[in-house]
Amino acid sequence: MTRRPEPPDDRRVDPLLKRREKRRGKRIGDAYVRRVRSFDDPFQRGGDEGELIATERTVLERRGWRAALRRLRTTLIGRPIHSEREEHERLTKVKGLAIFSSDNISSSAYGPEEIMRVLAVAGTGALALTLPLAGLISVMLAIVTLSYRQTIKAYPKGASSYIVASDNLGSGAGVLAAAALLIGYVVTVAVSVSAGVAALSSIVPELYDQRVLISSGLVVLLMVGNLRGIRESGTIFMIPTYAYIVVMLGIIGYGVARTLAGDVAPFNAPAAWENVEQGGQALGLFLILRAFSQGAVALTGVEAISDGVPAFKSPEWKNARTTLTWAAVVFAILFLGIAFLLTSIGIVPDPDEQQTVLSLLVRHLTGDGPVLVVAQVATALILVLAANTSFADFPRLSSFLARDGFLPRQFAFRGERLAFTTGIVALSLMAIGLLIGFNA
């Protein structure tokens, strides 16, 4: 005998349906009617008539290996966030400065050294030009900052080079600008993480042989932090950025006070650095221009805030412009302060590049005590977290390209934490590939 198929469960037909149940009590005449939803409540009702909002139960696996995988994912990345909460996941100005400006601010640690290493070719006497060149670079920073402030106001939905170039010069120019930015973001992650590990290995030399493994692990850590959402990654990565700012401002203030009081002895380079003092090339215009261009690397990352305008809380463009101004002022103070102390004390760059000029400066001012260790660790952390600027901008720029059909549409997908998951993972894999390929 063929068994007739059971009728479909009405609880799966329409979640808006309700049914009435008549219940009887223990006593005669004790009865009541209740209305029951005809489904297991994986949704909640919205404010409009007939509107249902999916809850976390719609994506949860209740048993088996998928449930275990879901629990692991929740532990690492966090619980799903409803898309209606996107506004709450946006950044304040304080967090925005830490996320989008860590790359620019961290360059104050090595920008003056880049100038000095070029000038040192002409002898230690040429190092007196370090501060004037740093001043010119700061003027250029002010010009660039004012330009981006205007661009942000003109393009409040996002002032990336891709959008601006596409609107004014056509899609070809926009894609070319976007390609240059994407490549730059990948290289920034690899170089920043590698530089941070190098700073740590200068304190603990035993880490040098494991630098590729450590660098790759740090990239994975940055990836997981950003997969948790941009607001939460801002909370996680905010502390090292502001720690570096506070430590460097303290050292600069201490050094400037002692220098103006005449309490700092001039730097005496080791005898082995005699070749640096003499120099091997005449100081000419082209050498000065080269030193300027090398120092201008400190301007890297200025465009990051304009690329990430939609990530700020409303009003987005006003908050982005304010954050951009703060970032420029902080960078200029650190950059000029370090350059002033290096020039005033007469620090000479290590020809073997075993010590950075910043570490030489801190050691000369404070000795080999805990201040030096704190400064080196803070510098290493912000150099690593400078890569986080790329994690904030690469996925967003990729989503713009995917929206316009220049990249696979998966790059426009937002994950459960409202982050651009595909872009974050792709950036991490490419950066790790560079680290392994160059043994950095």
Secondary structure, 3 states (H helix, E strand, C coil): CCCCCCCCCHHHCCCCCEEEEEEECCCCCCEEEEEEECCCCCEEECCCCCCEEECHHHCCCCCHHHHHHHHHHHHHHCCCCCHHHHHHHCECHHHHHHHHCHHHHHHHHCHHHHHHHHHHHHCHHHHHHHHHHHHHHHHHHHHHHHHHHHHHHHCCCCCCHHHHHHHHHCHHHHHHHHHHHHHHHHHHHHHHHHHHHHHHHHHCHHHHHHHHHHHHHHHHHHHHHHHCCHHHHHHHHHHHHHHHHHHHHHHHHHHHHHHHCCCCCCCCCCHHHHHHHHCCCCCCHHHHHHHHHHHHHHHCCCCHHHHCHHHECCCHHHHHHHHHHHHHHHHHHHHHHHHHHHHHHCCCCCCCCCCCHHHHHHHHHHCCCHHHHHHHHHHHHHHHHCHHHHHHHHHHHHHHHHHCCCCCHHHHCCCCCCCCHHHHHHHHHHHHHHHHHCCC
